[in-house]
Amino acid sequence: MDLRHLRYFLAVAETLNFGRAAEQLHIAPSPLSRAIQQLEAEIGGQLFDRDTRRVELTSLGMALVPRAERAIGEVDSLARDMQKRARGRADVNLGFRSIPHDVLGLVRAAASGGETGDVDVQLRPLISQAQIRAVLAGDLDMGLVQPRVEHRSLSYLPVLVETMGMALPADEKYGPLAVASVETLADLTLLLPAGTDIVANPAMERYGSAARNMLAVDFDIVGGFAALVAGGGHCCFAPLDPAAPWHQYVAVPGVLIKPLAPKSAATTSLVWRSSRDNPSDLGHVLHRIREAFPEPVVR
């Protein structure tokens, strides 16, 4: 299939006007019309219903639009990447979860090689489970995830260990507490971000078992978790480090973050496909990150 024909098709699909599409493409209407006819013949069906007054996508045309966009996007991305590599530069897509900005900056700086480095690091915020899937699928080069998911194709490097606390209502019952123990959660619903797997952290699983209830929540509003905790009857895990974005998210008036007893920590690790750790791929990038993180940052 000719990519040029797909570009022509998308131009017509966007404008629903052969004349305007031809102007955008800087070609005459006749070769544009012939190209669409050739594409329709190759596919085996009509992509547009058209007469002298209107142009509309058929169901086949509507089905082709997203796939044509993906195909063109992939080819354009490949061309840009190869051109960068030819100039001695490359793009690396790095996924990340909620971690302190300075730690993320250290990972990004190490991956890029600094101000005069040879890699442009593109950041993509994603929950950990989505990052794992994207790394395995090749849509992400690396990710910063918590917890680890054991998989024969994946390798990990710990970069951050965070001491965890519990966000509690700032009322007369929980306010005076010095620490949050498993017994503290007896009358509370433990809120978890959607997709969280506390079974992977035995210390956190103990708190989940002790809570009155557990609720996985995926809020679309800013401050959703904090509002429920401040309103009473709810709690959630939060790093003790005030620089942690999640700490800042829930540490609002009406919420107190108490240390856990016994002490519990969560580790964020860099993840990548093991097969990509070679000199012709991510090897030099991973080497720089390993040098920057001989041990994880502890907060």
Backbone as CSV, one residue per row, in Angstrom:
resi,resn,N_x,N_y,N_z,CA_x,CA_y,CA_z,C_x,C_y,C_z
1,MET,0.846,-1.190,0.000,0.000,0.000,0.000,0.883,1.242,0.000
2,ASP,0.586,2.174,-0.874,1.377,3.391,-1.036,1.055,4.364,0.097
3,LEU,2.076,4.739,0.865,1.864,5.683,1.962,1.384,7.039,1.459
4,ARG,1.815,7.402,0.256,1.366,8.668,-0.326,-0.151,8.661,-0.488
5,HIS,-0.706,7.522,-0.894,-2.156,7.406,-1.047,-2.855,7.547,0.299
6,LEU,-2.252,7.012,1.353,-2.844,7.154,2.686,-2.833,8.614,3.132
7,ARG,-1.752,9.328,2.841,-1.708,10.753,3.187,-2.798,11.514,2.420
8,TYR,-2.972,11.204,1.151,-4.020,11.845,0.357,-5.393,11.527,0.957
9,PHE,-5.596,10.264,1.306,-6.876,9.852,1.896,-7.175,10.640,3.170
10,LEU,-6.190,10.793,4.054,-6.405,11.509,5.312,-6.713,12.981,5.063
11,ALA,-6.096,13.566,4.053,-6.374,14.972,3.731,-7.829,15.144,3.305
12,VAL,-8.322,14.227,2.479,-9.722,14.303,2.051,-10.651,13.993,3.215
13,ALA,-10.289,13.022,4.044,-11.129,12.662,5.194,-11.247,13.822,6.172
14,GLU,-10.202,14.632,6.286,-10.215,15.763,7.207,-11.062,16.914,6.652
15,THR,-10.926,17.201,5.376,-11.611,18.363,4.789,-12.976,18.015,4.205
16,LEU,-13.170,16.748,3.833,-14.377,16.311,3.109,-14.628,17.203,1.892
17,ASN,-13.507,17.545,1.253,-13.575,18.389,0.052,-12.317,18.134,-0.763
18,PHE,-12.493,17.610,-1.966,-11.335,17.259,-2.783,-10.538,18.497,-3.184
19,GLY,-11.234,19.626,-3.453,-10.525,20.832,-3.853,-9.633,21.365,-2.733
20,ARG,-10.193,21.454,-1.501,-9.398,21.967,-0.380,-8.274,21.004,-0.018
21,ALA,-8.548,19.703,-0.097,-7.505,18.722,0.193,-6.361,18.849,-0.804
22,ALA,-6.697,19.053,-2.074,-5.662,19.207,-3.097,-4.816,20.447,-2.830
23,GLU,-5.459,21.542,-2.379,-4.712,22.750,-2.044,-3.746,22.497,-0.892
24,GLN,-4.210,21.787,0.149,-3.336,21.471,1.279,-2.142,20.639,0.849
25,LEU,-2.382,19.722,-0.109,-1.329,18.808,-0.538,-0.466,19.408,-1.657
26,HIS,-0.868,20.590,-2.158,-0.139,21.267,-3.243,-0.090,20.406,-4.504
27,ILE,-1.240,19.798,-4.813,-1.368,19.044,-6.064,-2.688,19.443,-6.718
28,ALA,-2.869,19.034,-7.957,-4.120,19.305,-8.659,-5.192,18.310,-8.219
29,PRO,-6.478,18.657,-8.333,-7.547,17.742,-7.915,-7.557,16.420,-8.687
30,SER,-7.195,16.444,-9.964,-7.290,15.221,-10.779,-6.384,14.102,-10.263
31,PRO,-5.063,14.346,-10.018,-4.236,13.257,-9.486,-4.668,12.828,-8.093
32,LEU,-5.243,13.739,-7.314,-5.752,13.355,-5.995,-6.911,12.376,-6.148
33,SER,-7.824,12.702,-7.031,-8.971,11.821,-7.257,-8.525,10.456,-7.761
34,ARG,-7.555,10.430,-8.695,-7.048,9.151,-9.207,-6.395,8.340,-8.087
35,ALA,-5.642,9.020,-7.192,-4.977,8.314,-6.095,-5.993,7.668,-5.164
36,ILE,-7.082,8.367,-4.878,-8.135,7.797,-4.024,-8.782,6.609,-4.720
37,GLN,-9.022,6.713,-6.010,-9.602,5.596,-6.751,-8.672,4.382,-6.735
38,GLN,-7.383,4.622,-6.869,-6.414,3.511,-6.814,-6.406,2.863,-5.432
39,LEU,-6.495,3.694,-4.389,-6.531,3.155,-3.024,-7.804,2.338,-2.813
40,GLU,-8.922,2.835,-3.309,-10.180,2.096,-3.179,-10.120,0.772,-3.931
41,ALA,-9.499,0.777,-5.096,-9.366,-0.461,-5.868,-8.488,-1.460,-5.128
42,GLU,-7.424,-0.963,-4.498,-6.524,-1.850,-3.752,-7.210,-2.433,-2.525
43,ILE,-7.997,-1.601,-1.842,-8.684,-2.066,-0.640,-9.874,-2.946,-0.989
44,GLY,-10.533,-2.616,-2.101,-11.680,-3.407,-2.516,-13.006,-2.849,-2.050
45,GLY,-13.066,-1.551,-1.823,-14.319,-0.939,-1.386,-14.245,0.570,-1.474
46,GLN,-15.408,1.211,-1.426,-15.486,2.664,-1.566,-15.217,3.325,-0.218
47,LEU,-14.350,4.353,-0.236,-13.983,5.063,0.983,-14.808,6.331,1.187
48,PHE,-15.327,6.893,0.095,-16.116,8.123,0.187,-17.389,7.981,-0.632
49,ASP,-18.487,8.500,-0.095,-19.688,8.753,-0.892,-19.567,10.186,-1.384
50,ARG,-19.604,10.379,-2.688,-19.396,11.725,-3.204,-20.279,11.979,-4.422
51,ASP,-20.764,13.203,-4.486,-21.475,13.682,-5.668,-21.005,15.107,-5.923
52,THR,-21.735,15.849,-6.693,-21.270,17.201,-7.057,-21.358,18.173,-5.886
53,ARG,-22.120,17.837,-4.834,-22.324,18.795,-3.742,-21.707,18.374,-2.415
54,ARG,-21.403,17.101,-2.227,-20.931,16.684,-0.900,-19.970,15.503,-1.011
55,VAL,-19.165,15.368,0.024,-18.263,14.221,0.171,-18.410,13.716,1.604
56,GLU,-18.666,12.436,1.778,-18.806,11.846,3.104,-18.025,10.541,3.159
57,LEU,-17.505,10.249,4.337,-16.817,8.974,4.543,-17.824,7.836,4.592
58,THR,-17.505,6.728,3.948,-18.290,5.511,4.124,-17.860,4.829,5.422
59,SER,-18.556,3.777,5.807,-18.159,3.037,7.004,-16.759,2.460,6.832
60,LEU,-16.421,2.048,5.608,-15.072,1.542,5.341,-14.050,2.668,5.495
61,GLY,-14.392,3.851,5.009,-13.491,4.990,5.152,-13.281,5.370,6.602
62,MET,-14.358,5.370,7.402,-14.228,5.696,8.825,-13.347,4.679,9.542
63,ALA,-13.444,3.421,9.133,-12.610,2.388,9.758,-11.137,2.559,9.386
64,LEU,-10.874,3.117,8.196,-9.491,3.277,7.745,-8.799,4.462,8.416
65,VAL,-9.546,5.495,8.786,-8.932,6.722,9.309,-7.966,6.456,10.461
66,PRO,-8.388,5.809,11.573,-7.433,5.640,12.682,-6.234,4.774,12.320
67,ARG,-6.435,3.775,11.482,-5.315,2.904,11.111,-4.347,3.629,10.177
68,ALA,-4.885,4.452,9.296,-4.011,5.241,8.422,-3.217,6.251,9.240
69,GLU,-3.872,6.877,10.232,-3.172,7.834,11.096,-2.038,7.160,11.853
70,ARG,-2.296,5.958,12.373,-1.237,5.228,13.089,-0.092,4.871,12.165
71,ALA,-0.419,4.400,10.970,0.626,3.997,10.015,1.490,5.192,9.618
72,ILE,0.854,6.319,9.303,1.605,7.518,8.928,2.423,8.010,10.111
73,GLY,1.829,7.994,11.309,2.545,8.437,12.501,3.777,7.604,12.768
74,GLU,3.651,6.280,12.617,4.792,5.385,12.840,5.910,5.664,11.837
75,VAL,5.538,5.836,10.575,6.547,6.077,9.540,7.234,7.422,9.779
76,ASP,6.447,8.454,10.102,7.033,9.771,10.354,7.954,9.733,11.573
77,SER,7.513,9.019,12.628,8.339,8.896,13.825,9.636,8.157,13.523
78,LEU,9.531,7.093,12.722,10.718,6.336,12.336,11.685,7.210,11.553
79,ALA,11.152,7.999,10.636,12.017,8.881,9.828,12.737,9.888,10.710
80,ARG,11.990,10.495,11.655,12.625,11.479,12.550,13.701,10.832,13.405
81,ASP,13.394,9.626,13.900,14.352,8.945,14.758,15.620,8.590,13.995
82,MET,15.470,8.088,12.777,16.640,7.712,11.985,17.467,8.937,11.600
83,GLN,16.787,10.050,11.319,17.511,11.276,10.987,18.320,11.769,12.182
84,LYS,17.713,11.663,13.384,18.446,12.039,14.594,19.654,11.136,14.801
85,ARG,19.445,9.833,14.610,20.553,8.897,14.792,21.674,9.164,13.794
86,ALA,21.281,9.542,12.582,22.291,9.853,11.571,23.115,11.069,11.968
87,ARG,22.505,11.964,12.779,23.225,13.138,13.278,23.885,12.879,14.629
88,GLY,23.853,11.597,15.054,24.481,11.241,16.322,23.588,11.429,17.532
89,ARG,22.255,11.591,17.333,21.318,11.748,18.431,20.212,10.715,18.310
90,ALA,19.509,10.480,19.405,18.411,9.516,19.395,17.380,9.924,20.437
91,ASP,16.141,9.475,20.241,15.073,9.677,21.220,14.958,8.452,22.104
92,VAL,14.734,8.670,23.392,14.407,7.595,24.324,13.136,7.993,25.047
93,ASN,12.120,7.139,24.990,10.859,7.387,25.667,10.904,6.771,27.059
94,LEU,10.768,7.627,28.080,10.855,7.196,29.472,9.521,7.420,30.164
95,GLY,8.878,6.334,30.587,7.667,6.449,31.385,8.014,6.686,32.841
96,PHE,7.100,7.321,33.573,7.371,7.540,34.993,6.075,7.608,35.784
97,ARG,6.158,7.115,37.012,5.075,7.230,37.978,5.330,8.448,38.855
98,SER,4.526,8.622,39.875,4.668,9.767,40.765,5.885,9.600,41.663
99,ILE,6.966,10.326,41.339,8.181,10.307,42.149,8.683,11.740,42.294
100,PRO,9.537,12.013,43.298,10.062,13.380,43.465,10.718,13.886,42.187
101,HIS,10.510,15.169,41.911,10.994,15.740,40.655,12.519,15.673,40.542
102,ASP,13.221,15.801,41.675,14.679,15.788,41.586,15.200,14.409,41.212
103,VAL,14.532,13.357,41.693,14.958,11.988,41.335,14.676,11.726,39.859
104,LEU,13.506,12.134,39.402,13.198,11.993,37.976,14.211,12.767,37.147
105,GLY,14.603,13.950,37.625,15.594,14.746,36.906,16.935,14.062,36.825
106,LEU,17.338,13.363,37.898,18.606,12.625,37.888,18.582,11.498,36.858
107,VAL,17.459,10.778,36.800,17.341,9.689,35.824,17.389,10.259,34.408
108,ARG,16.659,11.338,34.197,16.610,11.927,32.856,17.982,12.454,32.436
109,ALA,18.681,13.123,33.362,19.995,13.675,33.036,20.990,12.565,32.721
110,ALA,20.948,11.482,33.506,21.861,10.366,33.254,21.566,9.721,31.904
111,ALA,20.291,9.544,31.599,19.917,8.915,30.330,20.343,9.768,29.142
112,SER,20.217,11.087,29.266,20.526,11.964,28.137,22.017,12.184,27.960
113,GLY,22.798,11.997,29.030,24.224,12.276,28.957,24.552,13.706,29.304
114,GLY,23.592,14.420,29.926,23.849,15.809,30.313,23.540,16.789,29.195
115,GLU,23.974,18.035,29.363,23.644,19.101,28.407,24.214,18.839,27.014
116,THR,25.318,18.144,26.949,25.921,17.864,25.636,25.733,16.404,25.246
117,GLY,24.733,15.750,25.824,24.519,14.327,25.580,24.001,14.029,24.188
118,ASP,23.867,12.734,23.903,23.486,12.291,22.572,22.068,11.736,22.526
119,VAL,21.295,11.899,23.613,19.954,11.327,23.689,18.963,12.401,24.118
120,ASP,17.836,12.471,23.412,16.722,13.326,23.817,15.709,12.458,24.551
121,VAL,15.524,12.706,25.840,14.631,11.887,26.663,13.232,12.495,26.644
122,GLN,12.276,11.714,26.156,10.885,12.135,26.113,10.143,11.491,27.278
123,LEU,9.557,12.304,28.162,8.887,11.799,29.361,7.409,11.516,29.090
124,ARG,6.935,10.400,29.656,5.517,10.039,29.517,4.973,9.591,30.869
125,PRO,4.098,10.386,31.503,3.520,9.972,32.782,2.482,8.871,32.576
126,LEU,2.691,7.742,33.264,1.790,6.592,33.160,1.799,5.832,34.475
127,ILE,0.685,5.183,34.808,0.705,4.299,35.962,1.618,3.113,35.659
128,SER,2.100,2.478,36.707,3.134,1.452,36.543,2.697,0.305,35.642
129,GLN,1.460,-0.173,35.818,1.001,-1.307,35.014,0.991,-0.959,33.531
130,ALA,0.591,0.256,33.198,0.583,0.676,31.793,2.006,0.786,31.253
131,GLN,2.940,1.214,32.096,4.336,1.282,31.663,4.881,-0.106,31.343
132,ILE,4.602,-1.065,32.224,5.087,-2.436,31.990,4.586,-2.951,30.651
133,ARG,3.293,-2.766,30.403,2.723,-3.234,29.129,3.387,-2.537,27.945
134,ALA,3.625,-1.218,28.082,4.214,-0.454,26.978,5.659,-0.855,26.730
135,VAL,6.425,-1.130,27.793,7.811,-1.578,27.631,7.839,-2.933,26.924
136,LEU,6.974,-3.837,27.331,6.935,-5.161,26.700,6.508,-5.070,25.236
137,ALA,5.623,-4.106,24.936,5.135,-3.954,23.564,6.087,-3.156,22.685
138,GLY,7.087,-2.523,23.302,8.016,-1.697,22.535,7.563,-0.265,22.346
139,ASP,6.456,0.137,23.004,5.973,1.509,22.888,6.707,2.458,23.831
140,LEU,7.359,1.913,24.855,8.211,2.671,25.770,9.587,2.019,25.773
141,ASP,10.630,2.836,25.850,11.977,2.280,25.943,12.295,1.852,27.378
142,MET,11.903,2.684,28.338,12.164,2.412,29.749,11.017,2.993,30.564
143,GLY,10.909,2.534,31.816,9.887,3.084,32.694,10.381,3.135,34.126
144,LEU,9.709,3.922,34.946,9.971,3.999,36.380,8.711,3.510,37.083
145,VAL,8.798,2.317,37.672,7.592,1.620,38.123,7.701,1.179,39.579
146,GLN,6.529,0.924,40.147,6.419,0.381,41.496,5.089,-0.355,41.590
147,PRO,5.073,-1.634,41.955,6.220,-2.488,42.260,6.757,-3.155,40.989
148,ARG,7.784,-3.987,41.166,8.302,-4.772,40.062,7.307,-5.865,39.694
149,VAL,7.269,-6.196,38.420,6.511,-7.347,37.937,7.519,-8.322,37.340
150,GLU,7.641,-9.471,37.949,8.639,-10.433,37.472,8.231,-10.985,36.111
151,HIS,9.112,-10.832,35.140,8.859,-11.285,33.777,10.207,-11.615,33.159
152,ARG,10.286,-12.723,32.441,11.578,-13.189,31.914,12.185,-12.212,30.915
153,SER,11.375,-11.318,30.335,11.895,-10.381,29.337,12.318,-9.050,29.925
154,LEU,12.129,-8.860,31.237,12.358,-7.547,31.842,13.542,-7.544,32.795
155,SER,14.247,-6.408,32.845,15.318,-6.180,33.822,14.989,-4.913,34.606
156,TYR,15.531,-4.843,35.835,15.207,-3.730,36.726,16.459,-3.169,37.377
157,LEU,16.396,-1.874,37.727,17.415,-1.215,38.520,16.714,-0.331,39.551
158,PRO,16.843,-0.635,40.861,16.211,0.223,41.874,16.832,1.616,41.853
159,VAL,15.981,2.654,41.843,16.480,4.029,41.826,15.984,4.845,43.015
160,LEU,14.929,4.387,43.697,14.347,5.178,44.780,13.679,4.271,45.800
161,VAL,14.004,4.479,47.080,13.323,3.794,48.179,12.661,4.863,49.040
162,GLU,11.338,4.807,49.152,10.577,5.809,49.898,9.982,5.206,51.164
163,THR,10.245,5.841,52.304,9.595,5.445,53.544,8.136,5.889,53.476
164,MET,7.239,4.946,53.744,5.829,5.218,53.555,5.143,5.616,54.853
165,GLY,4.096,6.410,54.728,3.255,6.783,55.844,1.806,6.517,55.497
166,MET,0.921,6.902,56.407,-0.514,6.743,56.182,-1.184,8.099,56.340
167,ALA,-1.942,8.506,55.336,-2.716,9.744,55.405,-4.015,9.453,56.142
168,LEU,-4.260,10.190,57.238,-5.397,9.946,58.123,-6.198,11.234,58.307
169,PRO,-7.478,11.106,58.674,-8.256,12.311,58.995,-7.649,13.033,60.197
170,ALA,-7.558,14.343,60.116,-6.988,15.136,61.211,-8.088,15.451,62.222
171,ASP,-8.599,14.401,62.904,-9.653,14.590,63.900,-9.154,14.189,65.277
172,GLU,-10.038,14.207,66.238,-9.631,13.935,67.615,-9.203,12.492,67.835
173,LYS,-9.630,11.580,66.960,-9.255,10.174,67.120,-7.870,9.897,66.565
174,TYR,-7.561,10.408,65.382,-6.310,10.073,64.705,-5.250,11.167,64.837
175,GLY,-5.660,12.391,65.097,-4.717,13.491,65.207,-3.630,13.288,66.249
176,PRO,-3.969,12.814,67.463,-2.942,12.671,68.504,-1.972,11.510,68.296
177,LEU,-2.231,10.618,67.335,-1.390,9.437,67.164,0.010,9.822,66.698
178,ALA,1.027,9.146,67.245,2.402,9.370,66.801,2.705,8.554,65.556
179,VAL,2.106,7.373,65.454,2.328,6.488,64.317,1.003,5.849,63.930
180,ALA,0.981,5.259,62.729,-0.176,4.491,62.273,0.203,3.019,62.261
181,SER,-0.486,2.232,63.082,-0.256,0.788,63.119,-1.385,0.086,62.367
182,VAL,-1.288,-1.214,62.242,-2.361,-1.952,61.571,-3.682,-1.770,62.313
183,GLU,-3.606,-1.645,63.653,-4.829,-1.466,64.432,-5.510,-0.137,64.135
184,THR,-4.735,0.856,63.697,-5.283,2.180,63.408,-6.335,2.131,62.317
185,LEU,-6.217,1.158,61.397,-7.071,1.115,60.219,-8.372,0.355,60.441
186,ALA,-8.628,-0.101,61.662,-9.775,-0.972,61.914,-11.105,-0.357,61.492
187,ASP,-11.244,0.964,61.626,-12.504,1.630,61.300,-12.417,2.475,60.035
188,LEU,-11.391,2.236,59.216,-11.164,3.064,58.038,-11.203,2.241,56.747
189,THR,-11.607,2.891,55.669,-11.510,2.308,54.331,-10.190,2.760,53.717
190,LEU,-9.382,1.802,53.303,-8.085,2.105,52.704,-8.268,2.375,51.219
191,LEU,-7.963,3.597,50.799,-8.068,3.980,49.396,-6.794,3.603,48.654
192,LEU,-6.948,3.042,47.467,-5.809,2.663,46.635,-6.015,3.214,45.235
193,PRO,-4.965,3.779,44.621,-5.101,4.163,43.209,-5.445,2.946,42.371
194,ALA,-6.324,3.126,41.396,-6.734,2.015,40.534,-5.516,1.322,39.947
195,GLY,-5.510,-0.001,39.998,-4.403,-0.783,39.464,-3.324,-1.119,40.467
196,THR,-3.438,-0.614,41.722,-2.422,-0.884,42.739,-2.472,-2.349,43.157
197,ASP,-1.309,-2.963,43.277,-1.200,-4.351,43.726,-0.431,-4.373,45.043
198,ILE,-1.149,-4.280,46.186,-0.444,-4.245,47.459,0.057,-5.630,47.854
199,VAL,-0.433,-6.672,47.176,0.051,-8.023,47.484,1.546,-8.121,47.204
200,ALA,2.043,-7.311,46.263,3.465,-7.329,45.933,4.322,-6.761,47.055
201,ASN,3.722,-6.066,48.015,4.437,-5.520,49.171,3.802,-6.090,50.428
202,PRO,4.393,-7.159,51.026,3.781,-7.818,52.187,3.486,-6.872,53.339
203,ALA,4.368,-5.869,53.554,4.132,-4.932,54.652,2.843,-4.153,54.413
204,MET,2.651,-3.691,53.184,1.437,-2.947,52.880,0.214,-3.854,52.883
205,GLU,0.392,-5.113,52.496,-0.741,-6.036,52.484,-1.306,-6.220,53.889
206,ARG,-0.434,-6.177,54.917,-0.906,-6.305,56.292,-1.882,-5.186,56.640
207,TYR,-1.587,-3.975,56.168,-2.485,-2.860,56.444,-3.798,-3.024,55.682
208,GLY,-3.717,-3.529,54.472,-4.940,-3.757,53.716,-5.841,-4.775,54.380
209,SER,-5.247,-5.817,54.938,-6.026,-6.847,55.623,-6.646,-6.317,56.908
210,ALA,-5.977,-5.341,57.546,-6.464,-4.809,58.824,-7.543,-3.748,58.634
211,ALA,-7.612,-3.124,57.466,-8.581,-2.054,57.248,-10.002,-2.601,57.217
212,ARG,-10.944,-1.720,57.549,-12.355,-2.117,57.498,-12.743,-2.533,56.089
213,ASN,-12.162,-1.843,55.105,-12.488,-2.109,53.709,-11.371,-1.547,52.847
214,MET,-11.265,-1.999,51.616,-10.334,-1.432,50.645,-11.122,-0.995,49.426
215,LEU,-10.719,0.136,48.855,-11.433,0.684,47.712,-10.437,1.194,46.688
216,ALA,-10.453,0.601,45.488,-9.602,1.078,44.382,-10.322,2.237,43.696
217,VAL,-9.642,3.381,43.577,-10.280,4.604,43.088,-9.470,5.184,41.938
218,ASP,-10.164,5.604,40.893,-9.533,6.285,39.769,-10.237,7.623,39.598
219,PHE,-9.715,8.667,40.273,-10.364,9.971,40.263,-10.003,10.761,39.025
220,ASP,-10.982,11.500,38.513,-10.745,12.434,37.425,-10.688,13.866,37.937
221,ILE,-10.860,14.049,39.254,-10.828,15.404,39.805,-9.586,15.563,40.672
222,VAL,-9.021,16.761,40.666,-7.851,17.046,41.495,-8.273,17.044,42.956
223,GLY,-7.518,16.325,43.799,-7.798,16.321,45.227,-8.823,15.311,45.678
224,GLY,-9.177,14.364,44.814,-10.207,13.388,45.174,-9.855,12.560,46.392
225,PHE,-8.638,11.998,46.415,-8.198,11.193,47.562,-8.188,12.041,48.832
226,ALA,-7.575,13.221,48.751,-7.459,14.083,49.923,-8.831,14.458,50.467
227,ALA,-9.794,14.706,49.589,-11.130,15.086,50.037,-11.787,13.955,50.821
228,LEU,-11.637,12.715,50.371,-12.227,11.586,51.083,-11.563,11.372,52.439
229,VAL,-10.219,11.467,52.471,-9.523,11.283,53.748,-9.910,12.388,54.722
230,ALA,-9.889,13.622,54.276,-10.236,14.742,55.157,-11.674,14.654,55.630
231,GLY,-12.537,14.066,54.808,-13.942,13.952,55.172,-14.222,12.908,56.232
232,GLY,-13.221,12.060,56.540,-13.374,11.053,57.577,-13.722,9.684,57.028
233,GLY,-13.293,8.655,57.759,-13.634,7.284,57.399,-12.744,6.656,56.360
234,HIS,-11.761,7.408,55.835,-10.880,6.901,54.789,-9.422,7.212,55.123
235,CYS,-8.523,6.452,54.512,-7.088,6.675,54.654,-6.409,6.211,53.378
236,CYS,-5.147,6.564,53.193,-4.395,6.072,52.040,-2.909,6.141,52.334
237,PHE,-2.133,5.313,51.656,-0.686,5.358,51.782,-0.161,6.653,51.167
238,ALA,0.930,7.167,51.736,1.587,8.354,51.185,3.035,8.346,51.636
239,PRO,3.976,8.725,50.780,5.376,8.830,51.205,5.518,9.889,52.294
240,LEU,6.456,9.661,53.218,6.722,10.659,54.250,7.484,11.857,53.702
241,ASP,8.209,11.672,52.625,9.022,12.743,52.042,8.131,13.879,51.539
242,PRO,8.250,15.079,52.115,7.409,16.195,51.661,7.628,16.564,50.201
243,ALA,8.763,16.155,49.622,9.028,16.472,48.214,8.322,15.515,47.264
244,ALA,7.767,14.429,47.796,7.102,13.452,46.936,5.781,14.032,46.426
245,PRO,5.512,13.962,45.129,4.264,14.530,44.597,3.011,13.971,45.268
246,TRP,3.000,12.665,45.580,1.799,12.082,46.198,1.615,12.606,47.616
247,HIS,2.708,12.848,48.344,2.625,13.464,49.665,1.972,14.843,49.541
248,GLN,2.424,15.629,48.591,1.876,16.964,48.392,0.411,16.911,47.961
249,TYR,0.047,15.857,47.249,-1.324,15.706,46.740,-2.322,15.494,47.873
250,VAL,-1.916,14.715,48.889,-2.870,14.382,49.956,-2.676,15.211,51.222
251,ALA,-1.526,15.890,51.384,-1.245,16.643,52.611,-1.928,18.004,52.551
252,VAL,-3.248,18.006,52.705,-4.043,19.230,52.659,-4.652,19.458,54.042
253,PRO,-5.214,20.632,54.291,-5.895,20.842,55.569,-6.947,19.762,55.812
254,GLY,-6.922,19.191,57.006,-7.839,18.107,57.330,-7.227,16.732,57.196
255,VAL,-5.962,16.669,56.736,-5.270,15.391,56.566,-3.918,15.453,57.263
256,LEU,-3.583,14.396,57.993,-2.270,14.252,58.615,-1.617,12.983,58.093
257,ILE,-0.306,13.048,57.801,0.421,11.860,57.333,1.306,11.368,58.470
258,LYS,1.007,10.159,58.946,1.708,9.575,60.080,2.653,8.468,59.616
259,PRO,3.819,8.317,60.285,4.702,7.186,59.948,4.014,5.859,60.226
260,LEU,4.381,4.846,59.470,3.855,3.505,59.702,4.684,2.797,60.764
261,ALA,4.014,1.993,61.571,4.702,1.159,62.560,4.118,-0.261,62.463
262,PRO,4.916,-1.249,62.064,6.345,-1.137,61.791,6.631,-0.368,60.490
263,LYS,7.865,0.130,60.408,8.287,0.934,59.272,8.138,0.149,57.972
264,SER,7.692,0.833,56.925,7.506,0.194,55.621,8.042,1.109,54.534
265,ALA,8.592,0.529,53.484,9.165,1.309,52.381,8.701,0.738,51.047
266,ALA,8.701,1.583,50.025,8.333,1.178,48.668,9.463,1.554,47.726
267,THR,9.787,0.643,46.810,10.916,0.845,45.896,10.428,1.107,44.478
268,THR,10.921,2.177,43.887,10.678,2.477,42.483,11.900,2.036,41.678
269,SER,11.663,1.305,40.593,12.763,0.765,39.786,12.637,1.185,38.329
270,LEU,13.785,1.353,37.701,13.833,1.514,36.258,13.632,0.141,35.630
271,VAL,12.783,0.054,34.607,12.523,-1.215,33.937,12.768,-1.064,32.446
272,TRP,13.285,-2.128,31.830,13.506,-2.138,30.377,13.503,-3.586,29.907
273,ARG,13.370,-3.762,28.616,13.463,-5.114,28.046,14.921,-5.554,28.069
274,SER,15.183,-6.716,28.645,16.558,-7.197,28.807,17.304,-7.262,27.484
275,SER,16.605,-7.613,26.404,17.259,-7.776,25.096,17.794,-6.457,24.539
276,ARG,17.368,-5.331,25.092,17.787,-4.034,24.566,19.052,-3.507,25.242
277,ASP,19.561,-4.255,26.210,20.773,-3.825,26.915,22.003,-4.265,26.130
278,ASN,22.239,-3.584,25.003,23.395,-3.885,24.156,23.884,-2.580,23.539
279,PRO,25.147,-2.537,23.095,25.747,-1.281,22.627,25.025,-0.622,21.461
280,SER,24.321,-1.403,20.651,23.646,-0.818,19.494,22.253,-0.307,19.818
281,ASP,21.833,-0.487,21.058,20.484,-0.065,21.434,20.546,0.821,22.674
282,LEU,20.058,0.332,23.825,20.005,1.134,25.048,21.220,0.946,25.947
283,GLY,22.188,0.168,25.497,23.309,-0.182,26.372,24.023,1.002,26.975
284,HIS,24.373,2.021,26.154,25.121,3.166,26.688,24.257,4.012,27.609
285,VAL,22.948,4.084,27.342,22.032,4.826,28.202,21.921,4.147,29.565
286,LEU,21.738,2.835,29.548,21.620,2.087,30.803,22.914,2.138,31.601
287,HIS,24.051,2.133,30.906,25.341,2.233,31.600,25.432,3.546,32.368
288,ARG,25.008,4.645,31.751,25.056,5.937,32.428,24.125,5.975,33.631
289,ILE,22.943,5.362,33.502,22.001,5.360,34.628,22.536,4.499,35.762
290,ARG,23.149,3.369,35.437,23.743,2.523,36.490,24.841,3.283,37.233
291,GLU,25.630,4.042,36.499,26.683,4.826,37.147,26.089,5.895,38.068
292,ALA,24.958,6.473,37.668,24.321,7.514,38.473,23.605,6.945,39.688
293,PHE,23.219,5.666,39.619,22.478,5.032,40.710,23.150,3.720,41.123
294,PRO,24.382,3.791,41.680,24.991,2.551,42.201,24.163,1.996,43.341
295,GLU,23.460,2.868,44.045,22.491,2.511,45.077,21.280,3.403,44.885
296,PRO,20.094,2.930,45.253,18.923,3.795,45.108,18.956,4.972,46.070
297,VAL,18.334,6.051,45.676,18.139,7.191,46.575,17.155,6.770,47.663
298,VAL,17.462,7.093,48.914,16.597,6.720,50.041,15.970,7.984,50.622
299,ARG,14.673,7.981,50.737,13.939,9.143,51.261,13.046,8.735,52.439
